[in-house]
Amino acid sequence: MLSKAVVKYIKSLQVKKYRNQHQAFVVEGAKSVLELLQSDFEVQHLFVTQDFLREHTAILAKGFKYEVVTEEELVKAGTFSSNNAALAVAHMRQLPPLHVSPSELVIALDDIRDPGNLGTIIRIADWYGIQQVVCSENCADFYNPKVISATMGSFTRVNVYYLNLPAWLQQHTDKYKIYGAALNGENLHRMQLKPEGIVVLGNEANGIRPEVAHQVNRLIKIPAFGKAESLNVATATAIIIDNFRRNG
């Protein structure tokens, strides 16, 4: 049974201030928890239902300490409206220093505020084999429960860095191709692209900030064939990265 103190602790981790204070975050649902258990993240607490325990005895037998609880207890402690599987609390991990190879493809995000969008972009990065995502300091928090959930486990394989994006890009303008998604960019379909460089995508409503756009070598756009005003930023990311990978 989950104690009131444990429930209070788990709920506190929904707030960035307390995540940073405890250096911990919450992972919910079967898929994400299974990915967590097979990663290099250190698990602090693990709560599972009887159904999850029966289905994943082999993984849990690897030495993880866990407590069997009910679905109702998981819902009470977490953010999901239903969860008949598992919930875990894990320690944040220390990332290696950020190093970008000239032959590497990296996604850079400028002021992406929606946690669902950030999580989906991380999942897209994982799908296309991109291991590093660079975020401006005002992007949604990587450890936000909604971000973690939207990654569907990809948070365990993609490193996400937060930094002063204009300053960081400025350090790379002479050595790397830096592409920026913009409505006034070149038609993506008419470009010969290699899977290397830095691809910058901007805020859901306002696009790339001028100070970031100033560091971009080449503006690109997805050609429109209908009358929609814009694309969701995560959808746009998938289309753009697919074009980079197509000839790679």
N, C-alpha and C positions, 0 to 999 in steps of 0.2 A: 504494500500500500504506500502511495506517495504521501509523505508528510507535508504539512502546511509550509514548513520551512523550505523544503525542496521545490514545491510548486511556486513559492514566492521567488526563489532563486532563478528558476527556469523562466518565469515571466519577466523578471528583471532584465534578462538577456535579450528581450525584444527591443531594448533601448540601447542605442549606440554607446552612451556614456557608461553604462554598466558592463557592456561587452568589453569595452576597452579597460575598464577597471579590473575586471576578473580575467581578462585575456581568454575569454571563452565564448562559445556560440552554440546555437541549437540546430540540430538536424532532425527532420521529421520525415516519416514515411518509409516504406520498405526499400524502394530503389535507392534513395539517398543514403539511408543508414547502411545498407549493404556496401555501397561504394565507399563510405567512410571507413567501415571495418576492414576493408582491403587496401586502405591507403596508409600514408605515413603520418596521418594526424593522430595525436594522442587522445584517446577517449577517456573522458572524466567520469561520466555517468552513462549507463545504458539501461533503458527500460523497454521491455518487450512484452507482447501478448503471448498467450499460449499458442495461438495459431502461428505466429512468427517463429516461435521457439521450435515447433514441430517441423516447420518447413526448412529451417536453416540451422539445424543442430550441428552440422559439421563446422560451419563458420564460427558459431558461438563456442564450440569446443576448443578453439585455438587459444583459450586463456582469458577471454574477456569476462569480466565480472558484470553480471546483469541482474536485474530484478524483474520478476514477472508481475505485470500490472494489467488492469482492464482497459478496454478501449475508452471507456468513460473517463478514466484517470488521465489517459494521454490527451484526450480532447480538452480536459480541464486545464492541463498544464501548458499545452502548446498553442499553436495558432491555427491548426487545421480544424475544419468543421467536422471531419471524421478521420479517424486514424486507427485502424485495426491491426497495426503492425508494430511500429517501434518509434522511439524518440531517444536521441542521444545528445549529450553535452560534450563538446570537444574543445581542446585547447587550441588557440590560434597558433599558427606555425610561423617560424622566422623564415622569411624568404631569402634566397641567395641574392647577391648584388645583381642589379639589372644590367644585363649585357646583351646588346643586339648585334647579331652578325649581319654583314652586308647582304648575305644570301638568304636571310630569314624574312618571313612575312609576319608583321606585327599589326595588331589592331590598336589604335589610340582613340580614346573616347573623351570628348569635350563636353562636360556638364550634362551627362546623361542622368536624369533625376529619377526616372521610374525604375523601381527595383526589379519588376518583371522584365523590363527591357534589358537591363544589365545582365540578369541571370540568363536570359535567352541568348544574348550575345556571347556570353561565356560558353554556353552549350554549343553554339555555332562554331566558335573558335576551336573547341575540342573536336568537333566533327571534321573540320578541315585541317586538323593537325597543327593548329597555332597554339603554342604553349605560353605565350606572353601577351597580356593585354595591359596597356598603359592607360590610366585614368587621370583626368584632372582632379584636383583636390576637392572639387564640389560635386563630383559624381556620387551616386548612391553608394552606400557602404557595402562592400563585398560580403560582410558577415551578417547583413540584414537577413532575417529568416525568409523573406519573400525572394531575395536574390538566391539564397542557397537552394530553396525549393525549385525555382525556375531553371536552375542549372541541371537538374535531374542527375546529380552525381558528378557532373563535369567540374565542379569546384575543386575536386581532389586532384585534377590533372592540369589545370590552367593557373599560372601564376598571375596575379593581378596587382599592379603597382600603382600607388597614388603619388603624384608629384606635380610640380609646377610645369604644366604642359607646354606653354609657350617657350619657357627657358630650356626645357629638355629638347624640344624640337629644334631650337636654334643651334644647339650643340651638334645636331646631325644633318643640318641642311646641306653642307658641302659633301657629305660622305654617302648619304642615302637618298633614295627617291621617296619623297613624301607626297602622298596623294590626299586630297581633301574632297569629300562628297559635297557637291553644291549644285543648285539648280542651273547655274550658269557655267557648269563645267563641260568638258568634252564628252561626247557620246562614248560610253564605255564599250559598246559593241563594235566600234570602229578602231579600237586601240589594240596594239600588240602588247600584251601584258605578260610579265613573268611573275612567278610567285615569290616576290621579294620586295622589300621596302616597308614603309609605314603607311597604313591607311587610316585616315582621320575621319571620324563621324561626329556630328555635332548634336546639340540639344534638340529634343523632340519638337520644340516650337520655334526656336530661333536659329537653329543650325550652328555652324562653327563661328566662334567669336572672332572679331577682326584681328586681335593679337595672335590668335592661333593660325588663322588663314594667312597671315603675313609670312609664316614659316613654311607654308605649303609650296612645293615645286610645281604641282600640276593639279588643277581642279578637274574632277570627273563627275559624271552624272549618269543615272540610269534613264535610258530613253523611255518616254511615256507613249503609249499607243491608244489610251483611252482618255477619259476626262477627270479622273481622280486628281485631287489637288496635290496630294503627297502620299508617301509611303511611311509606314511604321519604321522606326529606326532599326529595329532588330531584323525586320524583313529586308530592309535595304542593305544591311550588313551581309546577310546571307547571299543576296544577289551579287553584290560587289565582290565578295570573297570568292564566290564560285567562278566568276569571270577571271580572277587572278589565278585560280587553280586549274582552269580549263586547259591551258597550254603548258602547265608545269610538269 
